[in-house]
């Protein structure tokens, strides 16, 4: 129901407008669009082209309604802006540039900052990643032996295929295997992710380079 009432208000506001007072804008003096600030109050941001249009719409509506609904005025302004031509928008673009220039002269030290409530929702910076624990299968000194599986099946090998039971260089070894038995003195068995078992022999890494 509320949406339908708003649409009805939008239509009623539009019916009150004199479009010739909006395009070109009736309020077109940059001095009227840059307010004076007294005391310790911060100056407001300079108006952009759309806000200047909305100000003209509100001024026109106040000729008929003492306290208009600003949400409805924003909707009316959006409808008018979308339906306006490029030439009509260019007038507002140029007026906004003049407003920015006058604002910079009047408030040379103005710097826009986010409101406090928006600053409170800023995301925290990325935390420093913690070092991951070293795997027991990663050789630390060069003399630590690494385990090279033998008997790799043809499905797990990159072309050209190697003959069965051939040693595969360490750069081509699959690293995602699960050790099953690491206590045999000469060989041990590992299980690949495909569920197959492979017989392996320990090889000293210093003998491979």
N, C-alpha and C positions, 0 to 999 in steps of 0.2 A: 504494500500500500504506500509506503514511504517513497519508493522509487517512482510510483505513478504521480504522487503529489509533487515531487521534485520536477518531473517532466512537465507537469502542468504549470508550475511556477516558471520554469524556463520559457515556455511558450508565452506566458503572460508578460514576462519581462521583455522578451524580444518584441512583442507587439507594442510596447511603450517606447521603444527606441526610435530615434530619428537617425537613420543611418548616415545622413549627411553630417551629423555631429561626431561621427566615429571615423569615417573615411572621407576626407582627412580628419585628423584628431582635432577636437575643439580645444583641448588643453595641449598646446604645442610649444609653450615657452619653457626652455630648459630650467630657467630660474624657478619656475613653479614646481618643477619636478625634483629639485634638489633641496630638501628641507633644511632649515636652520636648526642647529643643535646648541643648546645652552648648558652651562654647568659641566658636570663630568659625564654626561651621557655620551655614549658612543654614537657616531653618525651611522645611519643605516646604509646598507649596500645601495649602489646606484641601480636604478630601475632598468630592466632590459626591455626589449621591444614589446613583449607580451604583457608585462606588468603595466607598461604605459597604456596599452590598449585597455586593460582591465580598469585602470584608473579612470579613463574616459567613459567606459561603460557605467561604472559606479556613479560617476558624476551625472550622467544623463538619467539614470534610474532615480536618483535622489530628487529629481525634479517632480517626481510623481509619488515616491514612497520615502517616508522620512528615515526609516531604519530598514534598509533592504537586507536580504539574506546574502551574505558574502559568498557562501558556497554556491548559491544559485548564480550569482554574478560571475563567479569563476567559470561555471559551466557555460553561461551565455557567452562569455569572452572566448572560450575555447571553440564554440560553434562558429562565432563570427570570424575568428582567426583562420579556421580551417576553410571557410567559404570565401575568404578574401582573395583577391588577385595578387600577383607578384608586385605589381605597381603599388597597390595599397599597402602591402607589407613593407616595401622599400621605404616608404615615408616613415614608418615606425622604426626601421633599422637606422636610418640617418638621424632621427631624433634621439634614439638611444645612444648613438655615438657622441652627439653633442652633450647629452646628459653626463656621459662618462668623463668627457673632457672637463666640464665644469665641476664635476664632483672631485676630480683629481686636483684642480686648482683650489677649490674651497677646503678640501681636507687632504693635504699632501701627505700626511703621515698615516692615512687610513690603511689598515691591513685587515683583511677579512679572516676571521678564525671561526672554526666550527663551534656551535653552541655546546655548552658543558654537557648536556644530556647525550649529545652525539659522541663527544669524546669518551664518555664512560663506556660506550659500546665498541670502541676500537678493539680489534683482535690483538692478542698478545703476540710479541715477536716470536719467530720460530725458535724453539729451545735448541741448545747445543746437543747434538746427538751423542749418546753414550757409546763408548767403544764396545763392540761385540766381543764376547769371549772367543778365544782361538779354539778351533776344532782340534781334537786329538789326532786327526788324520793329516793336519797341515804340518809339514816338516819345518822345524825351527832352525837348528843348525844344518849345515850342508851335509853332515855325515849321517843325519837321521834317515833311515831307510823309508822309502815310499812303497806302496803296495800296487803292483801292476797286475791286473787280471789277465789270465790267459784263457784260451778257449772261447773267445768272444764269438758269438754266432754271427752269421752273415747279415741278419736283420739289423744289428746294432752297429755295424761298421759303415764308415763312409767310403764311397768308391775311391780308388779301386779296392775290391775286397781282398782281405788277406787270407791266407790259408788257415785252416783250423789249427789251434794250439800255438799260434804264432804270437810273439810278444808285440803289443801295440805300443807305439810311442806315447809318452805321458801326455802330450798335447791333445791326443785323440781319445783319452779315456773318459768314459761316462762318470761323472762325479756324484750322481744321484743313486748310489747303490747302498744296500743295507748289509753290513757284515753279519754273517751267521756264525762262523767259527774262526777265531783268531788265535787259537792255541796250538795248532799243528806246527811242528818244528820246521817243516819244509814247505808245506802248502796250506792253504785255507780256502774255504768256500764262501762265496758271497751270493746274495740273491738280488737280482735286478728288479726294477719296477714292473717288468713284464712277468714276474713270478718265476723266471728261470734261474737255475743255479749255475754258477761259474766257478771253476777251480782257479786259484790265484797262487802266485809265488811271490815272496818278498824280494825286492830288488833294491840295492843300495843306490840312493840318488846320486852319490858321487861317481858311480860307475856309468851313469847314463850321459854325462856331459864331458 
